[in-house]
Amino acid sequence: MEEQNVIAPSEQKKRRHRHRRRRTPPGTAPGTLIADPTAPRPVISILAYGPKEMVEQEVTDPQRIRDFLAKWPVMWVNVEGLGDAGVISKLGEIFGLHRLALEDVLNSYQRPKVEQYGDYLFIVSRMVRLNEQLETEQLSLFLGKNFLVTFQEGLPGDCLDSVRERIRKQGGKIRDAGLDHLAYSLLDAVVDSYFPILEEYGERLEALEDEIVVRPGTDAVARVHEIKRNLLILRRAIWPQRETFSTLLRAETPLITADTRLYLRDCYDHVTQIIDLVETYRELGSDLTDIYLSSIGNRTNEIMRVLTVISTIFIPLTFIAGVYGMNFNTAVSPWNMPELNWYWGYPFSLILMLAITVGQFIFFRRRGWLGSPKSVNRAKDSEK
């Protein structure tokens, strides 16, 4: 089948949306390889090693890989960038990779999974990194009898440098183990990269909790919403990986030894811990939203209570001012407000208003309508 290159519908979209868009038009023959022209060009690096020796280099011609296949017990071929379907197809021919699996490599929106293709395994995982925003990247692994091929989308940086460093240092277990242990090490590095991100989100949520309780604002709620959205992305990325490791543990294949299955079981436990953390932080984010709404409601109630008290205080004062503001003629009848001609009438009205205000204020305080309720004050006194 021919490789095709098509123009992306919109180059203005953000990368996190672009790399998940399906590029094969409806009705395309299965196994058709269509590369994203905006994706980075493939960079092929080889890391081949044994217990005592190793070689690490980049190659521009995929055919040179054949020279390494028969010379080294363990060979890891890593491809960064999926912008050339021809190069991907040549690699598939060298290692005998099925075109349906290569199509899944190029359509990098796949769900983490494990598939058996003859004498090799096809494993899909998702790497995550937190820079200015959360980014996910598909990592595709082909585990065969004498090779391990990985494909990355080509985003800057990855979480596999720790594995490379362990291989470069002679004397570690990874140098004495086989390809299955190398595949485990890569998957373990992917899983472990989730923990620092979750710790960062946990610290952010704790800071936002204090901020929302002390001074709730729409900016804090927006940040909580962003964290919840990123946690949902993490959940979608990590949840299927538990099934992936479960499948690898149960798979009856000679490609994975019994010793490596023990390490994969540890990876399975880490994935379970990550899922629990993600769910916990998502619930905390929802609780923070509820706390914000409650804080806003309580603040509104406090404002309304103060305004109500002020209005209540001024009701009798307005009544007194209204009564004494009526224009009656005291010459007609002594009952027509004789206080209008009283020498102390004005001071008396002011003192009356002040007495009513003070009396209401004392009454409201004792009822707990102003300041802290009685029960709170008693609790504070008992603590002293």
N, C-alpha and C positions, 0 to 999 in steps of 0.2 A: 504494500500500500504506500501511496505517496505521502510525503510530509508536506504540510501546508502551513503558510504563515498568513494570518489575517490581521487586519487593523482593529485595534481595540475600539469599541464604540465611543468611549470618552476617556481621554488622558487626563482630564481635570479632576477625576474622582480621587479620593484618598487611596493610598496603597492598600490599606487594610480591607477596603471594599473591592479594589481592583483584583487583587490576587485570589479572591474567592469567586469571581464571576466565571460562569461556565463559558468555555470558549468553543465547544463543539456544537454547531448548529443542530437543531432537531432533525432527525433522519440521517445523520452522518453514520457511515459504516463503523461498527465497533472496531477499536484498535487504530483508528485514525489519529495520528499525532499532530496536534495543532499547538504551536508554541505562542506565547504572548510576546509580540515584538517589543514591548516596553520592558520586558524582564531582562536582567543582566545576562550577558553571554556566559556560557558555561566555562568554568575554570576547573580543570581536572588535576587533582593531587593524589599521589600514591604514597602510602605508608606501608611498606612491607618489612617484616621483621621475623626474627627467630629468637631463641634464648640468648644468643651472644651477639648477633649482628642485626642491623636494621638499615633501611634506606628510606629517605623521604625526599620527594621531588615532585615538581609539576610537569605535566606533559601537555603538549599542544595537539599531538596526533594521537587519537584513541588507539590506533593500531599498535603503538609502542607498548600498550598494556600487556599484549600477548607475551612479551619477553619476560615479564615478571611472574606469570602464572605458574610456570613449572619450576621456578628457582627458589621460591620462598614458601614456608609452611603457612604463613598468615599474610594475606594481602588485603589492605583496606583501600578502596578507591572511593574518594569523596568528590562529588560534583557540586560546585556552588554556582547557581544560576541556571535557569531553564529557558533561556531565550533563543535556543537553536534546536529545533526538532531533529535536524539532521545528525547532530552530535549525539543526541539521546538515542536515536535509532541505531547508530553505529555501536554504541556501548551495548545496546540490547542484543545486537548480532554477536558481539564478542563473547558475552556471558550467557547467551541463549535465553534472554528474558522475554517473556510473553508480551505481546503488544498491548493486551488489555491492561496489564500491570503498568506498562510505560505510559499508557493513556491516563491512568490514575496519577502517575507522577506529575505529568504536565498539568492536569486539572487539580490544582493544589487546594481544593476545598474538601478533601476526603475526610471522612470520619476515621479516627484511629481504629485499626483492625489488623488481623493476621489472616493471610491466605496462603494455601499450599499450592504451588505450581510445580508439579513433577518432583524434581530432586532439590528444590530450593524453596525458601519461605519468603513471602513478601509482607513486610511489616510497615505500617504507617503509624507515626506518632506526631505529636505537635509540640514544638519548642515555643517557649514564651520568653519575652524580655520586656523590661519596664524602663523606658527612657522618658521622653516627654509624655508618651502615652503607652498603653499596653499594646504590644504587638505579638502576634502568633505566626508561626512559620511551620509548614509541613516538612517533616523529615521522613523520607522514604528509604527503607533498608531492604536489600536483597541479600539473604544469607544462604550461601551455597556450600558445597563441600570444600572448595579451595578458594573462595573469594567472599568478600563482603563489600557491597557497593551501596553507597548512600547518596541520596540526592537532596539538596537544599535549594530553597527558592533564591538564595543569594542576598538576603538582607544582611546589613553590616553586623559582624560579630555573631558568635554562637556560644552555646554552653558546653562544647565538646573539647575546649582547650585543655581542661584538666585530664582528659583521657589521653590526649596527644602527649602531654608532659609525662604521664606515667609510662607511656610506651618508650619515650626517649630515654628514660632512666633505666639502666640495666639492673636487673636483680629483683624486679617486682613480679608479682604473680601473673600479671597480664602478659608479660613476655614469655612465660612458660606455658600459658594456656592456649587454647585454640580459638577458632573463629567465633564459636558460640559465646565464649566468655567476653570477647571483644564486643559482640552485639549486645550482650547484657550490660557491659560497661557504658556503652553509648546510651542505651535506654535509661539506665540508672542516672546518668548525668542529666538527661532530659527531665526526669521526674524530680530530682533534687533541685533543679532550677526553679521549681514552683515555690519552694519554701521561703527563700528571701523575699519574693514578691508578696506572699501572703503575710509575712512578718511586717513588711512595709505598710500594707493595707490595714493590718491590725493596729499599728501605731497611729495611723491617720484616723482611724475610727475612734480610738481612745481620746485623741486630741479634739476631735469634733464633738464627742460626747460632752466634754467639759465646756466647750464653747457654746453648745446648744443650751446647756443647763443655765449657764451664767448670762449669756446675751444671745438669744436666738435670733438668727437672721436668715434671709433668703439665700445668701451666699453659702452659708454652711450647708443648707439643705441641698443646694445644687451640687456641692462637692460630695455629699453623701450619695446622691443619685448617680454621680459619675462612678463612684467606687462600686455601687451595687451593679451597675452595668458592666464594669470590668470583671467583677466577680462572676457574673453570669457567663462572660466569655471564658473565664477560667474553668467554670463548671462544665461548659460544653466541650472544652478541650481535654479535661482530665477524666471526666466520668467514663467515656468509652475505653480509656486506657486500662481501667480495672478489668474489663472484659478481655482486653488484649493480653494482659499478663496471665489471666486465668486460662486462656486458650493455650498460651505457650507452656504453661505448667502441665496441662492435660494432653498436649500434642504428642502423639506417638510417632516420633521422627528421630532418626539417628543423628540429625544435625545438632541436637541439644543433648548434652550429657547429663547424667544424674547430679554431678557436682554443680553444674550451672543452674539446674532447676532449684537448688537450695538458695542460690543468690536471687533468682527470679522471684522466689517466694518472699524474700525480703523486700524486693521492689513492689510486689503486690501489697505488702503491708504499708509501705510508704504512700502508695496511691490511695489506699483507704484513709490514711491519716489526712492527706491533702483534701480529700472529698469532705471529711468531717470538718476540717477548718473552713473550707469554702462555705459549707452550709451554715456553720456557726456565725461567720462574719456576715453572711447574707441576712440571717435573722437579726444580728446586731444592727445592721443598716436599716432594716425595717423598723426595729425598735426605736432607733434614733429619729426616724421620721415621725413616729407616733409621739416621741418625747417632744419634738419640735411643735407639733400640733397642740399637744397638751400645754406646753409652755406659752404658746401664743394665746390659747384659750384662757389660761390662768391670768396672763398679763391683761387680757381684755377684761376679764372679770374684775381684776383689781382696779382697773381704770373706771369701769362702770360703778364699782362700789364707792370709790371716792367721789365720783360725780353725783351719785345718788345721795351720799351723805351731805355733800355741799348743798344740793337742792333741798334736801329735807330740812337743813338748818335755816335756809332762807325762806322757807314757806311761812313759818310763824312771823318772821321779821317782815315779810311782805304784807302779811295780814295786819300787823300792828301799824305799819306805815300807811296802808290803805285806809284803815279806820280813822287814823288821825289826819289823814289827808282830805277827808270829806269836809265840805264847806257848809257847816250848819250855823244858824244865827242864834247865839245864846241870849239875845235880847227878847226873843219870842218866847222861849221856854228854858227853864233851868236844866231840862233834860237834854237839850241840844248841845252835847259835849261841852260841859263847863270847863274841861281841862284846857280848852283853847284859850281861855282867859287866865289860866293858873300861872303864877309866877315861875314855878318849878316844872312846868309841863314838858318842856323840851328835854331838860336833863333826865326827867323821870322816864320819858319814852326811850332815850338812849340806854339808861341803866336797865330798863325792862328787857330791851333787845339783847344786851350783853348777858344778863342773867339767864335768859332763855338759851342763848348760844352755849354758854358754859355748862348749863344743865344738860343740854342735849349731848355735848361732847363727852361729859362724864358718863352719861347713860350709854352712849355708843361704845365707849372704851370698856365698860363693865360687861357689856353684851358680847364683846369680842368682834365688833364690826369695824373697829379701827385698830391698826397695829396687830400684834400677835394675839391669838385666842388665849383664854384663861388656862387651858390645859397645857399649851406650850410654855406659857410663863411659869406655871407651877413646875413643869419638868425642868426648866432651866434653874429655878430656885433650888430644886432638890439636888441637882448636880453640884451646886455650889456647897 
